[in-house]
Structures are given as structure tokens and as C-alpha cells.
Amino acid sequence: MITNYYWGGLGLDLRIGIMTDRVNPSLGGHSKNIGELGIFLQNAGCKVCYISEEIDPKLKSSWYQVYSGRPVFLKPSFSAAIIAKKIEKEYDIFHGNICYGFPYRFLGKKEYIPHLRTSHRSLIRSIMNDEMWNLDSQLAKTMMILTIQSEIEKFTCRKSRIIVANTPETALSASKDLKIDYNRFRIIPNGIEMPNLSRESGKDIREKMNLRETDRIILYVSRLSLTKGIQRIIQVAEMIIKERKNIMFIIIGSGEVEDKARKMIVSKNLDQCVKLIGHIENERLSAFYSSADLFVVPTSPGTTLIEAMSFGKPFIIYTHESDAPAGVSIEELEKNQLGIILREKPLNELANAILDVIDDEHYLSIMGKKCREYVSSTLGWKPIASRLIKVYEELLSS
């Protein structure tokens, strides 16, 4: 958790209501990001209240529970809006995340800032064209939910004066897809608290998995959804194991394609070299990050790439134009010469890139240190929260 301290003596007294689906740093992803943001805003002197379906009880924050019934994203969103209407006089700003609070525009006079998530319209097209997944009724239902969420996000963003996006690529894609003036977007990356490094925690993972010092670990951490490229990792593992027997692929996460991914691993006889761990608490993730030699992202990168970089891990990104807009700016990574980025390449080139660097300890060490230094200097919570508060103040002043 973030260390408590009064932020720079600024004496901020903004009252902020944050609408989101869940706030739980132990779960990772945007739930962790929103939780840490709220803590930092409170430490800066802001009054923060969450309007969400779930919150970590360890967080000492005000909380209004949102109804979490069906259909997904619809009833919770209306519930969040009704709560916001009831308490609107107590807050200066409502900051909506994902599609939460979208009807609030019609229930009250206050403006809110929706945090823009990726547009799912292009994702659905890429999923439908992906023959790796035999879409059953459950996955088809998930696609329908993504379609509804995409339409809600369009509606929300068009009604907002200012929209926050975490990368220029996401903002540009959303601007085109939603037909919104790009000048209404403000770019604020996801923030992160820098972890303390421990070699011992990484050794513990290797011992539990009976790995030798000469064995290599390739890690991917993600929600196992239709859009996260899990099938690409499994295909690449199949290619690499033909060349090398001392490489272990570890995939951490859970989601709607978890069962299909497990069956795919077994059907290809990869269960000895590809370990799908499933969901683990965020506190345990540090040991896996520490143990990894290389972090591989088989689609557009998100928050887990920043986490891996904060642990000093080099990375390879493999992405296509049909993938979702990135949650981390690929252009920014390229400009700072961080990692290896493969665009619009055949999948065997990802396998070749892994084999090229996995035994180069000098490269892995130097690039890992460079990644950690970059995250520490640019993506810590103090500079990120400072930029967000400027957006709040801009909205209030306008």
C-alpha cells in the first residue's frame, strides 16, 4: 500500500466521488490502480468517496455500495448514478470509470470526468475473426456485454466536457471511433507505487516449481479474456519448446477463457512447460515478478507491463493493428528505447525474439534496470496524481 504522508503541503481540499466497478488493490489491474489513486488523493488532502460494487475493507474510505445485478454494466451504472444524485451536494467532482455513472448527466447538473477505457468495438471484430477460439454461448454472451459496454462508453464520453485517457494512442482511437474532438482528451498514464526488490522471493518460486538456476521463466500476467492474446502465448510456447526444454511459461490470471486456455495447453501436450496459475492475490504477485527472466505481452500492453517494469523486468510486446488501443503508450516505450516491440509480424518472430534474448544476461540486466528507472521517474503516484488534480481544477474553473 502507498505510504501515508501529506503531499507537498498543498493543502488540497477537493471533494471527489469516484465511480467504478470495484476498488481492491489486492486484485491488481484497474481495481488496484483506482484504489491507490484514492489513497494518494486522500493523502493530498482531498475528500474521497467510492461509489462501487466492491471495496477492499482495508481502505479507510467512504463507500456507497452499488447494486450489482443483471444486465452487467447497466443496472450497476444506473444504481451508481442514483447514489451520485443523492450525495451530489457533498462533492465537487464525480470521476466516472469504465461506464459507471453514465446516466448521471441527466440526473444532476454537475459534470463528471469519465475515465476512458479502450473501445471494444474493434476488439469484437478481431475476436470474431480469430479462429483459435471456438466461440460457445458463454463467450458469445461476453461479446454481447462488451458491445453494450462500448455503446455506453460512447454515450458517456460524448456527454463529458473533458475525457481522461491513459495514452495518446487510446485517445486518438477513441476520438475517431466516438467522433469526439481530440482536444477534449487529457493524457494521464496509469500510476504505480514502486515495489521493494527481493531476490529471495523469486528464488522461492523457482524452488517450489523445481526449477534449476539455468532454467528460464517467461511471465505473462493478465485477465484471461477474449482480447488478451492468451492463445498467442500458448502457440509461441509450442514453437519454442521444440528448440529449448529449459524454458517455463507462467501465465497468471483468470477470466472467461481460462478453461479453454487450459484445454488448449493440455491438447498440445504443453502442461509441463506452460503453467496457468489462475488468479492470485496481488501481494503474492511480487514473487512471480521477481522470479521472471522476461515479461512477454502478446497483445497491446496494460498495467501489468508497468508492474513488471517496476520490478526491473525486460519485456517483449507483440501486437497487431486489430488489437485494443494500448493501456501503455507503445510510442513512448519506443522513444525511450525500452524493450522489444513487434508490430504486424508473424507469430514465429515473437518466438525468435524470445530465443534471441533469453540467454543474454547482460541485455536482460541492463534493460531491466532501464525499465525500472523509467517507471520510477515518470509513473510514480506523485507526478501522476498531480496531473490528474490539474485536470480536476481545469474542469472546475471552466
WOLIN-V552588 format. One record per pair of residues at least 12 apart in sequence whose ideal C-beta (glycine too) atoms are under 7 Angstrom apart, sorted by the first residue. I is the first residue (numbers start at 0). J is the second residue. Records with the same first field share a line. If there is no record, write none. Layout:
I = J, J
This chain:
0 = 24, 38
1 = 35, 38, 39, 192, 380
3 = 42
4 = 42
5 = 42
6 = 42, 43
9 = 43, 44
10 = 44
11 = 43, 44, 45, 388
12 = 44
13 = 45, 91, 92, 391
14 = 46, 89, 90, 91
15 = 40, 45, 46, 47, 90, 91, 92, 94
16 = 48, 50, 83, 86, 90, 93
17 = 33, 37, 47, 49, 50, 94, 96
18 = 50, 79, 83, 93, 94, 95, 96, 99, 100
19 = 33, 51, 96, 97, 99
20 = 51, 52, 75, 97, 99
21 = 51, 52, 53
22 = 34, 37, 49, 51, 54, 55, 58
23 = 53, 54, 55
24 = 55, 281
25 = 55, 280, 281, 282
26 = 281
27 = 281, 284
28 = 222, 302
29 = 302
31 = 281
32 = 189, 302
33 = 96
34 = 55, 58
35 = 190, 192, 380
36 = 190, 384
37 = 49, 60
39 = 380, 384
40 = 384
41 = 60
43 = 384
47 = 60
48 = 60, 61, 63, 90
49 = 62
50 = 63, 65, 79, 82, 83
51 = 65
52 = 64, 65, 67, 75
63 = 82
65 = 78, 79, 82
66 = 78
71 = 144
72 = 98, 144, 147, 148, 151
73 = 147
75 = 99
76 = 98, 99, 100, 101, 102, 151
77 = 102
79 = 99, 100
80 = 100, 102, 103, 106
83 = 100, 103, 107
84 = 103, 106, 107
87 = 107, 109
91 = 395
92 = 111, 112, 391, 394, 395
93 = 109, 111
94 = 111, 112, 114
95 = 111, 112, 113, 114, 155
96 = 114
97 = 116
98 = 148, 151, 152, 155
101 = 151, 154, 155
104 = 158
110 = 160, 394
111 = 159
112 = 159, 161, 163, 390, 394
113 = 155, 156, 159, 162
114 = 163
115 = 156, 162, 163, 164, 169, 173
116 = 152
117 = 169, 323, 324
118 = 149, 152, 172, 173, 176, 324
119 = 145, 146, 148, 149
120 = 149, 176
121 = 321
122 = 145, 226, 323
123 = 142, 145, 146
124 = 321
125 = 321, 322
126 = 142, 225, 226
131 = 230
132 = 225, 230, 256, 259
137 = 255
138 = 225, 255
141 = 225, 255
153 = 177
156 = 173, 177, 179
157 = 177, 179
160 = 394, 397
161 = 183, 185, 390, 393, 394
162 = 183, 184
163 = 185, 187, 390
164 = 184, 186
165 = 187, 188, 189, 326
166 = 186, 188, 325, 326, 327, 328
167 = 186, 328, 330
168 = 324, 325, 328, 329, 330
169 = 324, 325
170 = 184, 186
172 = 324
185 = 390
187 = 383, 386, 387, 390
188 = 378, 383
189 = 302, 305, 326
190 = 378, 379, 380, 383, 384
191 = 305, 306, 309, 374, 378
192 = 380
193 = 309, 375, 379
194 = 285, 309, 310
196 = 289, 310, 311
197 = 289
198 = 289
200 = 285, 286, 289
201 = 286, 289, 290
203 = 286
204 = 286, 287, 290
205 = 290
210 = 247
213 = 245
214 = 245, 247
215 = 245, 246, 247, 292, 357
216 = 247, 249, 290, 291, 292
217 = 246, 248, 292, 293, 295, 353
218 = 249, 287, 291, 294
219 = 232, 250, 295, 296, 297
220 = 251, 252, 284, 303
221 = 252, 303
222 = 252, 254
223 = 252, 253, 254, 256, 257, 260
224 = 254, 255, 256
225 = 255, 256
226 = 298, 323
227 = 298
228 = 297, 298
229 = 250, 256, 260
230 = 263
231 = 297, 317, 346
232 = 248, 250, 295, 297
233 = 260, 263, 264, 267, 269, 273
234 = 346
235 = 346, 349, 350
236 = 248, 269, 272, 273
237 = 267, 269
238 = 347, 350
239 = 350, 353, 354
240 = 269, 272
242 = 354
246 = 272, 357
247 = 272, 274
248 = 272, 273
249 = 274, 276, 287
250 = 273, 275, 276
251 = 276, 279, 287
252 = 278
253 = 277, 278
257 = 277
260 = 275
261 = 275
288 = 306, 307, 310, 312
289 = 310
291 = 312
292 = 357, 363
293 = 313, 315, 353, 356, 357, 363
294 = 307, 312, 314
295 = 314, 315, 353
296 = 314, 316, 317
297 = 317
298 = 318, 322
299 = 318, 322, 323, 324, 325
300 = 316, 325, 326, 327
301 = 326, 327
302 = 326
304 = 327
305 = 327, 374, 378
308 = 370, 371, 373, 374
309 = 371, 374
311 = 367, 368, 370, 371
312 = 367, 370
313 = 338, 363, 366, 367, 370
314 = 338
315 = 338, 339, 341, 349, 352, 353
316 = 329, 338, 340, 341
317 = 341, 349
318 = 342
319 = 343
320 = 343
335 = 373
337 = 369, 370, 373
338 = 366, 370
339 = 352
